[in-house]
Amino acid sequence: MRKNKIYNQEALQELQKKYGFTRDYIIKSIKGERIGTYPLRIQEEYKQLDDAAKLAIRKQSEKQLNN
C-alpha cells in the first residue's frame, strides 16, 4: 500500500504564483518526476519554504510553552 505524502499547501501556492505552473506540475517536480532547470529550482525552493514554515511553527510553539 502506497502512502500519499502531504505537501505544504502554502508553499505549493507560492510556487504556482511564482512560476505559473499547475499544482500537478509543481508536485511532480518536487517528487523528481520532471527533469529540467525549473523542476530543480522548484525542488530547492520548496525545501526552503517548507523548512522555513516548520521553523516558524517550532519557534511559535516554544514561545507558547514558555509563557
C-alpha positions in Angstrom: 0.0 0.0 0.0 1.4 3.4 -1.0 1.1 6.3 1.4 0.4 9.7 0.0 2.8 12.5 1.1 1.2 15.7 2.4 2.7 18.8 1.0 2.8 22.3 2.4 -0.1 23.9 0.7 1.1 27.5 1.2 4.5 26.7 -0.3 2.7 25.0 -3.3 0.6 28.1 -3.9 3.6 30.4 -3.7 5.5 28.3 -6.2 2.4 28.3 -8.5 2.2 32.1 -8.4 5.9 32.5 -9.0 6.3 30.1 -11.9 2.8 29.9 -13.3 2.8 26.1 -13.5 -0.1 23.9 -12.4 -0.2 22.3 -9.0 0.3 18.9 -10.6 3.5 20.0 -12.3 4.8 21.6 -9.1 4.2 18.3 -7.1 5.7 16.1 -9.8 8.7 18.4 -9.9 9.2 18.1 -6.1 8.9 14.3 -6.4 11.5 14.3 -9.1 9.2 13.1 -11.8 10.0 16.1 -14.0 13.5 16.8 -15.3 15.0 20.2 -16.2 16.1 23.5 -14.8 12.7 24.6 -13.5 11.9 21.4 -11.6 15.3 21.6 -9.9 14.6 25.2 -8.9 11.2 24.2 -7.7 12.6 21.4 -5.6 15.1 23.7 -3.9 12.7 26.5 -3.3 10.0 24.1 -1.9 12.5 22.7 0.5 13.5 26.2 1.7 9.8 27.3 2.0 8.9 24.1 3.9 11.9 24.3 6.2 11.1 28.0 7.0 7.5 27.1 7.7 8.5 24.3 10.1 11.0 26.6 11.9 8.4 29.3 12.3 5.9 26.7 13.8 8.6 25.4 16.1 9.5 28.9 17.3 5.9 29.8 17.9 5.3 26.5 19.8 8.3 27.1 22.0 7.2 30.7 22.7 3.8 29.5 23.8 5.3 26.8 26.0 7.5 29.4 27.8 4.5 31.6 28.6 
